[in-house]
Amino acid sequence: MIDSPMLKHLSGYIGGQWCDADSGETFAILNPANGKELARVPAMGEAETERAIAAARGAVSMDYDLDQRREWLTDIRDALNDEAEEIGRILCLEHGKPWKEAQGEVAYAAGFFDYCAQHLDELAPRKLSQRPKDCDWTVHFRPIGVAGLITPWNFPIGMIAKKLSAALAAGCPTVIKPASETPLTMIALFTLLHKRLDLPDGMVNLVMGSARAIGDTLCRHPDVPMISFTGSTGVGQHLINATADQVKKLALELGGNAPFIVFDDANLDDAVTQLIGNKFRGGGQTCVCANRVLVQRGVADAFTEKLVDKVRALRVGDGMDDDIDIGPLINAAGFDKVRRHLVDAIDKGAEQVAGKAPGELDSSRGLFFPPAVVRGVTRDMDCCREETFGPLVPLVEFDDEPAAVRIGNDTEFGLAAYVFTADADRAARVIAQLRFGHVGHNTGTGPTPEAPFGGMKLSGFGREGGEEGLFEYVEPQTVPRGA
């Protein structure tokens, strides 16, 4: 069992009070590195969610001025930075990613609260310099009201930071539902909020348990005008349908299928280094990591050789151990999906050039999946059509620029992509044609608090980060005033 000063209350949080499930039922949180139980947390549902919404509705107010909101944001930033090591340890234990990487995620999360605090004046009323229709015009940015925030397991503190920072910046109370695999990091955050901030009761609420019961309650409740969700496209589509009759505002970051395109004039050593950092962060369980690696045919052999050398040097193990690069996958279902993609690729003609053979991989013997590389991948293989979400690198060869664009765009998703070329004109042409919300040029870096991030096509809509993200939880109200 986990022991932490930040987990003294293994509970939900409603109206400023820690609380258990009405039924008394709990569910187990497991350490994916060894399968052992870390803790049990309340299995909440409809009734608790309705009370959380009522508490949040009671905290709706237009009186949270910019100075008050800025203080909340900076206090959370400071609390996260002060407790990064312990929050990172909790995150590592329930998610599996290496402890150092987990601490980096906490710093990343703190950055969103810092950015919103630094740019909060963007939400101040704006007066028009013109006087249309002989009136003085002012645009106010009003909080949309209670926001439901639903987060995934792959970034337990990073994903809630993106949403909660902007919601608090707008003055919106929230009802937060974490993933059932990783609620302990969220409880640790609420411990900080409870101890270090003087938030109005009901301003932040935490419910955990059945995704269907909690999500459907948020969807149908008239006092929740907005839901922000990060997760699968299928669930995003359900939210769209379930909220259509109320015309709720949605912010959706959904699935990905990122192409990582390497042209023959690219710096291959740098491209390989960038790919390693991009692909294996979080064990490959990120929505922005390379899912398809497209390499121009003339440099495919050289690129593959360099990549395989680096992949074989990666260390897989318990994230709490020193010098570990890749931790376990989150659960058996995730492990089995990666293995299925590997088997499918080999069965359809791909060549495995790094990693264990499928016959040596069995989720019943543990969730550590050594990184694998396959080349000769074609578009009919599952690893090209689906998001793998694990440490499998499929190499696809292409001949020229039009082919790279065509293959890159050959997906219904449009979240992230990466282009490596020394030719700035080529990069500009290719990037302009790629239908992805985030496109790195000669870098595998993902989102940052200072810039907007979100998807195109079936990867969703809305933005988190940057000034665009700051405006997600407000509604402009235009006020003309006559003489």
C-alpha positions in Angstrom: 0.0 0.0 0.0 1.2 3.5 -0.7 2.2 5.8 2.1 2.3 9.5 1.5 1.5 12.7 3.4 -0.4 13.8 0.4 -2.8 10.8 0.5 -4.1 11.0 4.0 -7.6 11.3 2.5 -8.2 8.6 -0.1 -11.5 10.2 -0.9 -13.5 12.4 -3.3 -13.9 16.0 -2.6 -17.3 17.9 -2.7 -18.1 21.4 -1.5 -14.8 21.8 0.3 -15.1 18.4 2.2 -13.5 15.0 1.7 -16.2 12.3 1.1 -16.6 8.7 0.3 -19.0 6.9 -2.0 -22.6 6.7 -0.8 -22.5 3.0 -1.3 -19.3 2.6 0.6 -17.8 0.7 -2.4 -14.2 1.2 -3.4 -12.0 0.1 -6.3 -8.3 -0.8 -6.3 -5.4 1.2 -7.8 -2.6 -1.1 -8.9 1.1 -0.5 -9.5 1.7 -1.6 -13.1 5.3 -2.3 -12.4 4.4 -5.2 -10.1 0.7 -5.6 -10.0 0.4 -4.8 -6.3 -2.4 -2.8 -4.8 -1.4 0.7 -4.0 -4.7 1.9 -2.5 -8.5 1.7 -2.7 -10.6 4.8 -3.5 -14.3 5.5 -3.5 -16.4 4.1 -6.4 -18.7 7.2 -6.9 -21.5 7.6 -9.4 -24.6 9.6 -10.3 -25.6 10.8 -6.8 -22.2 12.0 -5.8 -21.8 13.8 -9.2 -25.1 15.6 -8.8 -24.0 16.8 -5.3 -20.7 18.0 -6.8 -22.6 19.9 -9.5 -24.8 21.5 -6.9 -21.8 22.5 -4.9 -20.1 23.9 -8.0 -23.3 25.8 -9.0 -23.3 27.4 -5.6 -19.8 28.7 -6.2 -20.7 30.4 -9.5 -20.1 34.1 -9.1 -19.1 37.1 -11.1 -17.2 38.5 -8.1 -13.9 36.6 -8.5 -11.8 39.5 -9.8 -8.6 39.1 -11.8 -6.4 39.6 -8.7 -8.2 36.9 -6.8 -7.9 34.5 -9.7 -4.3 35.3 -10.3 -3.6 34.5 -6.6 -5.2 31.1 -7.0 -3.1 30.3 -10.1 0.2 31.4 -8.6 -0.5 29.5 -5.3 -1.2 26.3 -7.3 1.9 26.8 -9.4 4.0 27.3 -6.2 2.5 24.3 -4.5 3.2 22.0 -7.4 6.8 23.2 -7.6 7.2 22.7 -3.9 5.9 19.2 -4.0 7.1 18.0 -7.4 9.2 15.2 -6.0 6.4 13.6 -4.0 3.7 14.1 -6.6 6.1 12.6 -9.1 6.6 9.6 -6.9 2.8 9.0 -6.6 2.5 9.5 -10.3 5.3 7.0 -11.0 3.8 4.4 -8.8 0.3 4.4 -10.2 1.2 5.1 -13.9 4.6 3.5 -14.3 6.6 6.2 -16.0 10.1 6.9 -14.6 10.2 9.0 -11.5 12.3 11.7 -13.1 10.0 11.9 -16.1 7.0 12.1 -13.7 8.6 15.0 -11.9 9.1 16.7 -15.2 5.3 16.3 -15.8 4.7 18.1 -12.5 6.9 21.0 -13.7 5.0 21.0 -17.0 1.7 21.2 -15.1 2.9 24.1 -13.0 3.7 25.9 -16.2 0.1 26.1 -17.2 -0.9 27.8 -14.0 2.0 30.1 -14.3 1.1 31.0 -17.9 -2.5 31.7 -17.1 -1.5 33.9 -14.1 1.0 35.9 -16.3 -1.6 36.5 -19.1 -4.7 36.8 -17.1 -5.2 40.4 -18.0 -6.2 39.2 -21.5 -9.6 38.4 -19.9 -10.1 42.0 -18.7 -13.0 43.9 -20.3 -12.0 45.4 -23.7 -13.2 48.7 -24.9 -13.5 49.3 -28.6 -11.6 52.3 -29.9 -14.4 53.0 -32.4 -17.9 54.3 -31.6 -20.2 52.4 -33.9 -23.8 53.6 -33.9 -22.8 56.5 -31.6 -22.2 54.1 -28.6 -19.3 53.2 -26.4 -18.7 49.4 -26.8 -17.2 47.1 -24.2 -16.6 43.4 -24.5 -16.7 41.4 -21.2 -15.4 37.9 -20.9 -17.9 36.1 -18.5 -17.2 32.7 -16.9 -19.2 30.1 -18.7 -20.3 28.5 -15.4 -19.7 25.0 -14.0 -17.3 23.0 -16.1 -16.9 19.2 -16.1 -13.3 18.2 -16.6 -12.6 14.6 -17.6 -9.0 13.5 -17.8 -7.1 10.4 -19.1 -4.5 8.3 -17.3 -1.5 9.0 -19.4 -0.7 12.4 -18.0 -2.4 12.4 -14.5 -1.2 15.9 -13.5 -0.4 17.4 -16.9 -3.9 17.0 -18.4 -5.8 18.4 -15.4 -3.4 21.4 -15.3 -4.3 22.3 -18.9 -8.0 22.4 -18.0 -8.1 23.6 -14.4 -5.7 26.5 -15.0 -7.9 28.0 -17.7 -11.1 27.2 -15.8 -9.9 29.0 -12.7 -8.5 31.9 -14.8 -12.0 32.3 -16.1 -13.5 32.0 -12.6 -15.4 28.8 -13.4 -16.2 26.2 -10.7 -15.3 22.6 -11.8 -16.3 19.0 -11.3 -13.3 16.8 -12.1 -13.4 13.2 -13.0 -9.9 11.5 -13.2 -9.2 8.2 -15.0 -9.8 5.2 -12.8 -6.3 3.9 -13.4 -4.6 7.0 -11.9 -6.7 8.9 -9.4 -4.1 9.1 -6.7 -2.2 12.0 -8.4 -5.4 13.9 -8.6 -6.1 13.3 -4.9 -2.6 14.6 -4.1 -3.5 17.8 -6.1 -6.7 18.2 -4.2 -4.7 17.8 -0.9 -2.6 20.8 -2.0 -5.7 22.8 -3.0 -7.4 22.0 0.4 -4.3 22.9 2.5 -2.7 25.8 0.6 -5.6 27.7 -1.0 -8.6 29.5 0.3 -10.9 28.6 -2.5 -14.7 29.1 -2.1 -16.5 25.9 -1.2 -17.6 24.1 -4.3 -15.0 25.8 -6.6 -13.2 22.5 -7.2 -14.9 19.1 -6.8 -13.5 15.6 -7.3 -15.5 12.5 -8.2 -14.1 9.2 -9.2 -15.5 5.9 -10.3 -17.8 4.8 -13.1 -16.9 6.8 -16.3 -20.4 6.1 -17.7 -22.3 7.2 -14.6 -20.3 10.3 -13.9 -19.9 11.3 -17.5 -23.6 10.9 -18.4 -24.6 12.9 -15.3 -22.3 15.7 -16.4 -23.8 15.5 -20.0 -27.4 15.7 -19.0 -27.3 18.1 -16.1 -28.5 21.6 -17.1 -26.1 23.3 -14.6 -23.0 22.1 -16.5 -22.8 24.3 -19.6 -19.3 23.0 -20.6 -17.3 19.8 -20.6 -13.6 19.4 -21.4 -12.5 15.9 -22.2 -9.2 14.3 -23.3 -9.4 10.7 -24.4 -10.6 8.4 -27.2 -12.5 9.6 -30.3 -15.2 7.2 -29.5 -15.9 8.7 -26.1 -15.7 12.2 -27.7 -18.4 11.3 -30.2 -20.5 10.0 -27.4 -20.2 13.3 -25.6 -21.2 15.2 -28.7 -24.3 13.1 -29.1 -25.2 13.1 -25.4 -25.0 16.9 -25.1 -26.5 17.9 -28.5 -29.9 18.7 -27.1 -28.5 21.2 -24.6 -26.0 22.6 -27.0 -23.3 22.4 -24.4 -19.8 23.8 -25.2 -17.3 21.0 -25.6 -13.5 21.1 -25.7 -12.2 17.7 -27.0 -8.7 16.4 -27.4 -9.2 13.0 -29.0 -7.1 10.3 -30.6 -4.0 10.6 -32.7 -2.0 8.8 -35.4 1.1 11.0 -35.7 3.4 10.8 -38.7 7.1 11.4 -38.1 8.5 12.3 -41.6 12.2 12.1 -42.3 13.4 13.4 -45.7 16.8 12.4 -47.2 18.4 15.8 -46.4 17.6 15.6 -42.7 20.2 15.4 -40.0 19.7 11.7 -39.3 21.4 11.6 -36.0 19.3 14.4 -34.7 16.1 12.9 -36.2 16.8 9.6 -34.4 17.5 11.4 -31.1 14.3 13.4 -31.4 12.3 10.3 -32.3 13.6 8.4 -29.2 12.5 11.3 -26.9 9.2 11.7 -28.7 8.2 8.0 -29.1 9.2 6.5 -25.8 8.1 9.3 -23.4 5.5 7.6 -21.1 6.3 4.3 -22.7 4.8 5.4 -26.0 1.5 6.0 -24.3 1.0 9.6 -25.4 -1.4 11.0 -28.0 1.3 13.0 -29.6 4.1 10.4 -29.9 5.1 9.2 -33.4 2.8 6.4 -34.5 4.1 6.1 -38.0 7.7 6.8 -38.9 8.0 7.8 -42.6 11.6 7.7 -44.0 12.6 8.6 -47.5 13.8 5.5 -49.3 17.4 6.7 -50.0 18.2 7.0 -46.3 16.0 4.3 -44.9 18.9 1.8 -44.2 21.1 4.4 -42.5 18.2 5.7 -40.4 17.2 2.3 -39.4 20.7 1.3 -38.3 21.0 4.4 -36.2 17.6 4.0 -34.7 18.1 0.3 -33.8 21.4 1.1 -32.0 19.6 3.6 -29.8 16.6 1.5 -29.2 18.7 -1.4 -28.0 20.4 0.8 -25.5 17.1 1.8 -23.8 16.6 0.4 -20.3 13.1 -1.0 -19.4 12.1 -1.5 -15.8 10.4 -0.2 -12.6 10.2 3.6 -12.9 11.3 4.0 -9.3 14.7 2.4 -10.1 17.6 4.5 -11.2 18.5 5.0 -14.9 15.3 3.6 -16.3 14.1 4.9 -19.6 10.8 3.1 -20.1 8.5 1.8 -17.4 5.7 -0.7 -17.7 2.6 -0.2 -19.8 -0.6 0.8 -17.9 -2.4 -2.6 -18.0 -2.7 -5.9 -19.8 -5.1 -4.5 -22.4 -2.6 -1.9 -23.4 0.2 -4.5 -23.5 -1.9 -6.9 -25.6 -2.7 -4.2 -28.1 0.9 -3.4 -28.8 1.7 -7.1 -29.2 -1.3 -7.4 -31.6 0.1 -4.6 -33.7 3.5 -6.2 -33.8 2.1 -9.6 -34.7 -0.1 -8.1 -37.4 2.8 -6.3 -39.0 5.0 -9.3 -39.1 2.2 -11.5 -40.4 1.6 -9.0 -43.3 5.3 -8.9 -44.3 7.1 -6.4 -42.1 10.5 -7.3 -40.7 11.3 -7.0 -37.0 14.7 -5.4 -36.5 14.7 -4.7 -32.8 12.8 -6.0 -29.7 11.6 -9.3 -28.5 9.8 -11.7 -30.8 6.0 -11.8 -30.2 6.3 -15.3 -28.8 8.4 -14.0 -25.9 5.8 -11.3 -25.0 3.1 -12.2 -22.5 1.2 -9.7 -20.4 0.5 -12.4 -17.8 4.2 -12.4 -17.0 4.4 -8.6 -16.5 3.7 -5.3 -18.3 7.2 -4.5 -19.3 7.2 -4.3 -23.2 10.8 -3.9 -24.6 10.8 -1.4 -27.4 10.4 -2.9 -30.9 11.1 -1.7 -34.4 9.7 -3.1 -37.6 10.4 -2.0 -41.2 8.7 -2.6 -44.4 5.4 -1.4 -42.9 2.4 -0.8 -45.3 -0.8 1.1 -44.9 -2.9 -2.0 -44.5 -1.2 -2.9 -41.2 -2.9 -2.2 -37.9 0.0 -0.1 -36.7 -0.7 2.3 -39.5 -4.4 2.4 -39.2 -4.8 2.6 -35.4 -3.1 4.4 -32.6 -0.7 1.8 -31.0 -0.1 3.6 -27.7 3.0 1.8 -26.8 6.7 1.3 -27.6 6.5 0.0 -31.2 8.2 1.9 -34.0 6.8 1.1 -37.5 9.0 2.3 -40.4 7.3 3.2 -43.6 9.4 4.1 -46.7 8.4 6.8 -49.2 9.8 8.1 -52.5 9.1 11.8 -52.7 7.5 14.9 -51.2 3.9 14.2 -52.5 4.1 10.7 -51.2 5.1 11.9 -47.8 2.2 14.3 -47.6 -0.2 11.7 -48.9 0.9 9.0 -46.5 1.1 11.4 -43.6 -2.5 12.6 -44.2 -3.8 9.0 -44.7 -5.6 9.0 -41.4 -8.9 10.2 -39.9 -6.9 11.8 -37.1 -5.2 15.2 -37.0 -3.5 15.8 -33.7 0.3 15.9 -34.1 2.9 15.4 -36.9 6.7 16.0 -37.3 8.8 16.9 -40.3 12.5 16.6 -40.6 14.3 18.3 -43.5 17.1 20.9 -43.9 15.2 22.6 -46.7 13.0 25.4 -45.1 11.0 25.8 -48.3 10.2 22.1 -48.4 9.2 22.2 -44.7 6.9 25.1 -45.3 5.2 23.4 -48.3 4.8 20.1 -46.5 3.6 21.5 -43.2 1.0 23.7 -44.9 -0.5 20.5 -46.5 -0.5 18.4 -43.3 -3.9 18.4 -41.5 -2.6 18.3 -38.0 -3.0 20.8 -35.2 0.6 20.5 -34.0 3.5 20.0 -36.5 7.1 20.0 -35.3 9.8 21.0 -37.8 13.1 19.4 -36.9 11.9 18.7 -33.4 9.8 16.0 -31.7 8.6 18.3 -29.0 5.0 18.2 -27.9 2.8 20.9 -26.4 3.9 23.8 -24.1 1.8 26.0 -21.9 2.7 29.1 -24.0 1.1 27.8 -27.2 -2.3 26.5 -28.2 -2.6 22.8 -28.7 -5.5 20.7 -30.1 -6.6 18.6 -33.0 -8.2 18.7 -36.4 -10.5 16.1 -38.0 -11.4 13.3 -35.6 -8.8 14.5 -33.1 -11.3 17.0 -31.8 -11.7 20.7 -31.4 -10.9 23.4 -28.9 -7.4 24.4 -27.7 -5.4 24.2 -24.4 -2.5 26.4 -23.7 -1.6 29.8 -25.1 -4.0 32.7 -25.3 -6.4 30.6 -27.2 -6.7 28.1 -24.3 -7.2 31.0 -21.9 -10.5 31.9 -23.6 -12.0 28.4 -23.6 -14.0 28.8 -20.4 -15.4 32.3 -21.0 -18.2 33.7 -23.1 -17.9 37.1 -24.6 -20.6 39.5 -23.7 -20.8 42.7 -25.8 -22.2 45.8 -24.2 -23.0 49.0 -26.3 -23.7 52.0 -24.2 -25.5 55.0 -25.5 -25.2 58.6 -24.3 
